[in-house]
Amino acid sequence: MTIIKILPHPEYCPQGAEITATPGTSICEALLENNIAIEHACDMSCACTTCHVIVREGMASLNELDENEEDLLDRAWGLEPNSRLSCQAFVAQKDLVVEIPRYTINHAKENH
């Protein structure tokens, strides 16, 4: 099992968290399975940027970005060189440290 450390986020994970994930699981799936309700407006089909995360440690262990993910990330708010769409970033054997950006481009979000 791979450990994913989630840095504190005021809405989704105020205290931060450490979860485990089976290699081959997407970061988004791992978060959702552990009751961290990250946005995923396209139901994890790589059609939006709402599940954007910043991988602070362990980026090299993830699968490579494909062209579609790269194009979508260009539209994400707060893009950094180590940004990924969590629905497209699949966990390997190396532990990760992940930050959920404070803001997303999801205009349809409820409770905004």
Helices and strands as residue ranges (DSSP letters): E 2-6, E 17-21, H 27-33, E 52-57, G 59-61, H 67-73, E 83-85, E 96-99
